[in-house]
């Protein structure tokens, strides 16, 4: 299936938030396998999250990598101004060829916002594609007048796309979105386990829907069969409406059922902290029977590297489990049993419905633990690769022969 490219020379992958790292790392491997003599160039901003991860082992399909400093919508305009100037100086050193294709990941960061404005000076709009995951609900709907004023100032001063900020009831930033969506074509990633619907566009039009690009990597030293629990020590900061005592009591009850299930089946239980937890455990979590997973990987890296060993994944509310289901791994969300707030439960439930995967299970009680473990799937990697190859043929419009 290897081809040559006539007019296409470079594909620039502009990484967004850390969840984009494995998407673009996997896609770069598919590109290098199928497009001969095409340069794959990564532009990665120095996110604090990524600094806590061992990323180099996953970036081998890129011919060159540009690391640029991060800038953001700082409330201190002077501090923000200094960081944007430093960022702009760094990106001006990156030569963008006019016949290139740009793959950029949708992000709420100012870094990506300004980068999109920069590359469209050199590359026609039809060659720029924005990646995102399939629809995910905003959990918090409150807009911040002050932060939106700051966003407006940055858009005027730095000619960035205007954005809208949403905050939780403590006033902490939760999410930003573009006030008016950028005019570029969108590539929406859906769960490979889920069949495409009749209205999916397969590599054409302004909305292109494609399966999450999967690549299986050689694994390292890990037990033959593992179940992973993804923790988050800051959940009560992010969702202050939760009852901490209720949450921990319910969670430990579910974990007791999981330990009972695994003890007689030679299964290793791993506790995987969030990369920004800095090794901190979820307060009150009973670690008896669990092994602390201390490798510097996020969920997507872990699934890609240890795909064959992981038989199930669990989390109360981390989106990590969506990554598990994308790799054909039965995955469980525990929020229906552990959350005390009914409104928050309904909002998370909406996300599960949107994902529409047989490998995602909401847990309403101990009896649901392990109920879909026998559904693990070996996904058709060749079929997924062919879908991307066909789509790229349309995307590059004559660049592939």
Secondary structure, DSSP 8 states (H G I E B T S, - for coil): --EEBSS--EEEEE--STTHHHHHHHHHHHHHHHEET-EEEEEEE--HHHHTS--GGG-TT-SEEEEE------SSHHHHHHHHHHHHHHHTTS---TT-EEEEE--SSHHHHHHHHHHTTTS-GGGEEEEEES----S--EE-HHHHHHHHHHHHHH----EEEEE-TTS-EEEEEESS--SSEEEEEE-TTS---TT--SS-SSEEEEE---------S--SSEEEEE--TTHHHH-TTS-HHHHHHHHHHHHHHHHHHHHTTT-EEEEE--GGGTT---TT---TTEEEE-SS--HHHHHHHSTTTEEEEEESS-THHHHHHHTT-EEEE-HHHH---HHHHHHHHHHHHHH--TTEEE--SGGGTTTTGGG-----HHHHHHHHHHHHHHHTTTSB-
